[in-house]
Every structure is written in C-alpha cells, then in structure tokens.
Amino acid sequence: MSSVEIDYKILGAEMQFVEIELDPGESVVAEAGAMMYKDAAIQIDTILGDGSDNQDSGFLGKLLSAGKRVLTGAGLFITTFTQRGSGKGKVAFAAPYPGNIIPVLLPNVGGTLICQKDSFLCAAKGVAIDLFFQRKILTGLFGGEGFIMQKLSGDGMVFMHAGGTVVRRQLQPGEVLHVDTGCVVAFEPSVQFDIEQAGNIKTGLFGGEGFFFAVLRGPGQIWLQSLPFSRFAGRMLAAAPSHGGSRDEGSIVGKTLLGGAVLGGLGSLLGGDGSDNG
C-alpha cells in the first residue's frame, strides 16, 4: 500500500480548514461535501469505495469496500481531487462544525488508527478506510460509537475533525484514563478501549454524566475532544422553541434544572453519549 506525500496548512481557530498543496498527478480523497475551494486545474472525480491500493479492482471488490463505508455512516462513494496542471495546485477542506482538524501521519502510529466513524475528513490517496468492530457487546452498545468504528491504515497523512478543543495524550503501559464516551476521537490499536458503569442508578440519572464512561488503557496515543457533536446538537435542540426551549433565558435554565438531569441521563443511555444533552 502506498500513499502520496502531501504538503498542507491548517488555518483558522474555532472553525478550521486544511489547505493541501498537490504536485502534478497527486491526489487526495475526502468525504462528499467537505471541499471549501480548489484551483481550477484540480480535477474532481467520484469513485466507488475508498480508492486504496488494497481495494480489489473488480466491481465486486469496489462494492464491498463501498458497503463497508455505508456501515460506518459514510456514503457509497468518495471524492478524489487530482492535480492535472503543470504546477502545484491547492485544494481546501473545511470542518463541518466548530472544532479542530487533527493531522496524523499513519507511519508515526504504526500504520493504523482507530477513530470514531464521523471524524474522517480527508487523506492522501491510498489510505484505506475500513471497519473496526467492537468485540465486547457492552462496549459496542454503550461506548458512544456503537459496534462500528473506522480503521484508517496506510503510509500517508490523514486528517480528522473533532469538536471543541483537541487533546492528544500518550498513555504509558498500564495507565488508565476514564473519559466521557462521546469525547473519544481516536486511539492507536495498542490502546484497550472498554466501558465502565459510572456509579449507581442515581448517579446515572442525576449526575449529568450518563450511565457509562470509556476506560482507555495504555500503552498508546489517544485523541480526545472537549465538545462532541452530539452534546453540541443536543444543547441547540433543547434551546429551540419548537422543541420545548424558549428564547427566555430563565425558561431555558428552568427546563434544564427540572428536566435536563433525568432526560439527559436516559438520552445518554440510549444514545451512547455520556454528555448531558438535556
């Protein structure tokens, strides 16, 4: 498997985007709708599957690769951007909501990275985007991302997106960190990912942290986000007048205090996010 080397710049603060510079003939792949702008000489194409070197060239192989992408919540097709001009060309991809873009050179993490299924933004062409199944039933049910996560593998650069502030941490062998399930963005395969009950039923219902939290055990690198999209969307929905919210600040606070703890706890149990969505 071989990926192209690409030059890039990450621009912006709260709403970042990545600008990638391509040499003639170089390509990157991205999720549909991620492009912000491009030079005129860069050609856009749509391919079935992920376009990686380990994808079978036949139709059935491409269809199988595309089917795996559908299971992770992505579309059947992925978009490629290739520089067809004589000089360098630039193409930019924007984050879908407030947060940060995380660049990772896959050889620096052993060639493989496990990430939540909606965090992938773009990558050098040749990177394989595959499935990663949670083998433990409880981890799959309540681990924030369900049974299916994404596995990115290859020797190129990948770019992920995460909400809020991003923290990268190196866990030592045997070191354990408890994390809100929705705040886990990615981790190396050497990291053990499990879940643990967060206290008793009363704590789950009224503590605002949900019924479960993620248990990450080293060694290996992990990436965490301070604002999961589910938490951000839940707060926006709760404040919307058509969904029980109000423009009146006092009313919003009252609803949060009276009903947010119970409903947030139940929503966290059903949705897999340990945040207090309300």
C-alpha positions as CSV (number, residue, x, y, z in Angstrom):
1,M,0.0,0.0,0.0
2,S,1.5,3.4,-1.0
3,S,0.2,6.9,-0.4
4,V,1.4,10.2,-1.8
5,E,3.2,12.7,0.4
6,I,1.3,15.9,0.7
7,D,2.1,19.4,2.0
8,Y,-0.6,21.1,4.0
9,K,-1.5,24.1,6.2
10,I,-4.2,24.1,8.9
11,L,-5.9,27.6,9.1
12,G,-8.4,29.1,11.3
13,A,-9.2,28.9,15.0
14,E,-12.7,27.9,16.1
15,M,-13.7,26.8,12.6
16,Q,-10.6,25.3,11.0
17,F,-9.9,24.2,7.5
18,V,-6.9,22.4,5.9
19,E,-5.3,23.6,2.7
20,I,-3.5,20.8,0.8
21,E,-0.9,21.5,-1.9
22,L,-0.7,18.9,-4.6
23,D,2.1,18.3,-7.2
24,P,1.2,17.3,-10.7
25,G,-0.6,13.9,-10.7
26,E,-1.0,13.8,-6.9
27,S,-4.4,13.1,-5.4
28,V,-6.3,13.3,-2.1
29,V,-9.6,11.7,-1.1
30,A,-12.3,13.4,1.0
31,E,-15.8,12.8,2.2
32,A,-18.5,14.3,0.0
33,G,-19.3,17.9,0.7
34,A,-16.0,18.6,2.6
35,M,-14.4,20.8,-0.1
36,M,-14.1,24.5,0.6
37,Y,-12.2,25.7,-2.6
38,K,-9.7,24.4,-5.2
39,D,-7.6,25.6,-8.0
40,A,-9.1,25.3,-11.5
41,A,-6.5,22.7,-12.6
42,I,-7.5,20.2,-9.9
43,Q,-9.9,17.6,-11.3
44,I,-12.7,16.2,-9.1
45,D,-13.8,12.6,-9.6
46,T,-16.1,10.3,-7.7
47,I,-15.1,6.7,-7.1
48,L,-16.8,3.6,-5.5
49,G,-15.2,2.6,-2.3
50,D,-12.1,4.3,-0.8
51,G,-9.7,4.1,-3.7
52,S,-6.9,2.5,-1.7
53,D,-4.4,0.1,-3.1
54,N,-5.7,-2.9,-1.1
55,Q,-9.2,-2.5,-2.6
56,D,-9.9,-5.1,-5.2
57,S,-10.0,-3.6,-8.7
58,G,-13.1,-5.5,-9.8
59,F,-16.7,-4.2,-9.4
60,L,-17.5,-6.6,-6.5
61,G,-14.4,-5.5,-4.6
62,K,-15.3,-1.9,-5.0
63,L,-18.9,-2.6,-4.0
64,L,-17.7,-4.4,-0.9
65,S,-15.4,-1.5,0.1
66,A,-18.3,0.9,-0.5
67,G,-20.6,-1.3,1.6
68,K,-18.2,-1.1,4.5
69,R,-18.2,2.7,4.2
70,V,-22.0,2.7,4.4
71,L,-21.9,0.7,7.7
72,T,-19.7,3.5,9.2
73,G,-22.3,6.1,8.2
74,A,-20.5,7.4,5.1
75,G,-21.7,7.2,1.5
76,L,-21.1,4.6,-1.2
77,F,-18.7,7.0,-3.0
78,I,-15.7,9.0,-2.0
79,T,-14.4,12.1,-3.8
80,T,-10.9,12.4,-5.3
81,F,-9.1,15.6,-6.1
82,T,-6.2,15.3,-8.6
83,Q,-3.8,18.0,-9.8
84,R,-3.9,17.9,-13.6
85,G,-2.0,21.1,-14.2
86,S,1.8,21.5,-14.8
87,G,2.5,23.2,-11.5
88,K,1.3,22.9,-7.9
89,G,-2.4,23.2,-7.1
90,K,-4.2,23.8,-3.8
91,V,-7.5,22.4,-2.5
92,A,-9.0,23.1,0.9
93,F,-11.4,21.1,3.1
94,A,-13.5,22.6,5.9
95,A,-14.6,21.2,9.2
96,P,-18.4,20.6,9.4
97,Y,-18.8,22.2,12.8
98,P,-16.8,24.2,15.4
99,G,-13.6,22.4,16.4
100,N,-10.1,21.4,15.3
101,I,-8.6,19.4,12.5
102,I,-6.2,16.7,13.6
103,P,-3.4,15.7,11.1
104,V,-1.8,12.3,11.7
105,L,1.0,10.6,9.7
106,L,0.0,7.0,9.8
107,P,3.6,5.6,9.9
108,N,4.0,7.5,13.2
109,V,1.2,5.4,14.8
110,G,2.3,2.1,13.4
111,G,0.3,2.5,10.1
112,T,-3.2,2.1,11.7
113,L,-5.5,4.4,13.6
114,I,-8.9,3.7,15.1
115,C,-11.3,6.6,15.1
116,Q,-15.0,7.4,15.6
117,K,-17.0,6.9,12.4
118,D,-17.8,10.5,11.6
119,S,-14.4,12.1,12.3
120,F,-12.6,11.3,9.0
121,L,-12.3,14.5,6.8
122,C,-9.7,13.7,4.1
123,A,-6.5,11.8,3.4
124,A,-3.8,11.2,0.9
125,K,-5.0,8.8,-1.8
126,G,-4.0,5.3,-1.0
127,V,-5.1,5.3,2.6
128,A,-7.5,2.5,3.3
129,I,-10.8,3.4,5.2
130,D,-12.1,0.2,6.8
131,L,-14.3,-1.1,9.6
132,F,-13.3,-1.7,13.2
133,F,-15.8,-3.8,15.2
134,Q,-16.0,-3.6,19.0
135,R,-15.7,-7.2,20.1
136,K,-17.3,-6.6,23.5
137,I,-21.1,-6.3,23.5
138,L,-21.3,-3.7,26.3
139,T,-18.6,-1.6,24.7
140,G,-20.4,-1.6,21.4
141,L,-23.8,-0.8,22.9
142,F,-22.7,1.9,25.3
143,G,-19.3,3.0,24.1
144,G,-20.5,6.2,22.3
145,E,-19.8,4.9,18.8
146,G,-21.7,1.6,18.8
147,F,-20.2,-1.6,17.4
148,I,-18.7,0.0,14.3
149,M,-15.8,2.5,14.2
150,Q,-13.4,3.4,11.4
151,K,-9.9,2.0,10.9
152,L,-7.6,4.1,8.8
153,S,-4.5,2.3,7.6
154,G,-1.6,3.0,5.2
155,D,1.5,5.1,5.0
156,G,0.1,8.5,4.2
157,M,-1.4,11.5,6.0
158,V,-4.9,11.5,7.3
159,F,-7.0,14.4,8.6
160,M,-9.7,14.0,11.2
161,H,-12.1,16.6,12.7
162,A,-13.1,16.9,16.3
163,G,-15.4,19.3,18.3
164,G,-14.1,22.0,20.6
165,T,-10.5,21.7,21.9
166,V,-8.5,18.6,21.0
167,V,-6.2,16.9,23.5
168,R,-3.5,14.4,22.4
169,R,-2.2,12.2,25.2
170,Q,0.3,9.4,25.4
171,L,-0.8,6.7,27.8
172,Q,2.0,4.6,29.4
173,P,1.8,0.8,29.7
174,G,-1.0,0.0,32.2
175,E,-2.0,3.7,32.6
176,V,-5.8,4.0,32.7
177,L,-7.9,7.1,31.9
178,H,-11.7,7.5,32.4
179,V,-13.3,9.6,29.6
180,D,-16.8,10.6,28.7
181,T,-17.7,8.2,25.9
182,G,-18.6,11.0,23.4
183,C,-15.2,12.7,23.9
184,V,-13.1,9.8,22.5
185,V,-12.0,10.8,18.9
186,A,-9.2,8.3,18.1
187,F,-6.7,5.9,19.5
188,E,-3.9,3.6,18.5
189,P,-4.7,-0.1,18.2
190,S,-2.4,-0.8,21.2
191,V,-4.9,1.1,23.4
192,Q,-7.5,-1.1,25.1
193,F,-11.0,0.6,24.9
194,D,-13.7,-0.6,27.3
195,I,-16.6,0.9,29.3
196,E,-17.4,1.0,32.9
197,Q,-20.6,1.9,34.8
198,A,-20.5,5.5,36.2
199,G,-21.6,4.9,39.8
200,N,-25.1,3.8,40.6
201,I,-28.5,4.5,39.0
202,K,-29.0,7.8,40.9
203,T,-25.6,9.0,39.6
204,G,-26.5,8.0,36.1
205,L,-29.9,9.8,36.2
206,F,-29.0,12.9,38.1
207,G,-25.2,13.2,37.8
208,G,-25.3,14.6,34.3
209,E,-22.5,12.2,33.1
210,G,-24.6,9.4,31.8
211,F,-24.6,5.7,32.9
212,F,-21.2,4.7,31.4
213,F,-17.8,6.2,30.7
214,A,-15.0,5.0,28.5
215,V,-11.9,3.3,30.0
216,L,-8.8,3.7,28.0
217,R,-5.7,1.6,29.0
218,G,-2.3,2.2,27.6
219,P,0.2,2.0,26.0
220,G,-0.6,4.2,23.1
221,Q,-1.7,7.6,21.9
222,I,-5.3,8.9,22.3
223,W,-7.1,11.9,20.9
224,L,-10.0,13.5,22.9
225,Q,-12.4,16.3,22.1
226,S,-14.0,18.7,24.5
227,L,-17.2,19.2,22.6
228,P,-18.8,16.1,21.0
229,F,-21.2,17.0,18.2
230,S,-24.0,15.1,19.9
231,R,-23.6,17.3,23.0
232,F,-23.5,20.4,20.9
233,A,-26.6,19.4,18.8
234,G,-28.5,18.4,22.0
235,R,-28.0,21.8,23.6
236,M,-29.1,23.5,20.4
237,L,-32.2,21.3,20.2
238,A,-33.1,21.8,23.8
239,A,-32.9,25.6,23.4
240,A,-35.1,25.6,20.2
241,P,-38.6,27.0,20.8
242,S,-40.2,24.3,18.6
243,H,-38.7,21.6,20.8
244,G,-39.6,22.9,24.2
245,G,-37.0,25.5,24.5
246,S,-37.5,29.2,24.8
247,R,-35.8,32.5,23.9
248,D,-36.3,33.5,27.5
249,E,-33.1,32.7,29.4
250,G,-34.9,32.0,32.7
251,S,-37.2,29.5,31.0
252,I,-34.2,27.6,29.4
253,V,-32.4,27.4,32.8
254,G,-35.6,26.2,34.5
255,K,-36.2,23.5,32.0
256,T,-32.6,22.4,32.2
257,L,-32.7,22.2,36.0
258,L,-36.0,20.5,36.3
259,G,-35.9,18.1,33.4
260,G,-32.4,18.0,32.0
261,A,-30.9,15.7,34.5
262,V,-33.4,12.9,34.1
263,L,-33.9,13.2,30.4
264,G,-30.2,13.7,29.8
265,G,-29.4,10.6,31.7
266,L,-31.9,8.5,29.8
267,G,-30.8,10.0,26.5
268,S,-27.2,9.2,27.2
269,L,-28.1,5.6,27.9
270,L,-30.0,5.2,24.7
271,G,-27.7,7.3,22.5
272,G,-24.4,6.1,23.9
273,D,-23.0,9.6,24.6
274,G,-22.2,10.3,28.2
275,S,-22.8,14.0,27.9
276,D,-25.7,15.9,29.5
277,N,-27.5,16.6,26.2
278,G,-30.7,17.6,28.0
